[in-house]
Structure formats: structure tokens, C-alpha cells
Amino acid sequence: MKVLIPSSLLSYTGTNWVEAEGATLAELLDHLDRHYPGIRFRIVDEQNRMRAHMRFFVNSEQTFRLDHPLGPTDQVLLVQALSGG
């Protein structure tokens, strides 16, 4: 499936769109980390929770669950929320 990588993580992938596999978001993140070591820790914290500044969209629908099921033709968007003032 196609995964959109936020610009803040392009130093890991070198490109905005990558291909990845996984039956859930957690498996997809594990797959990404095998191919781009260290990227998972920038997305998920030590307690295996999504970092507060990250947002996940599967087929344009936001999800907060790492156990969210995925299909082979799904499109996953990893979006970094902006903050500040």
C-alpha cells in the first residue's frame, strides 16, 4: 500500500511516498522501521502510543488506533500536526 511520509521525516525515506505492508497500522509502522530504521520512534512513543503531533489517515479517514486494520490497496497518510503561535 502507499504511505505518505510527512516532510519532517523525509530524512529517513528520501521521498514523500513509499510502499509498505501490514495488516494493521502497527504492522505497517514495523515494516517502515525495518526499511527506514528509526522512523517508527518518531511516530510512536516508548509506550507504543501515537505521538501527540502525529495524525494518521487511512483512505482519508482519521484513526487513532494502531490496531486499525489495513487492506493491500489502502492509502495511509502520516501527517504531522503543526503547533505554535
Order of alpha helices (4+ residues) and beta strands (2+ residues): beta-alpha-beta-alpha-alpha-beta-beta-beta
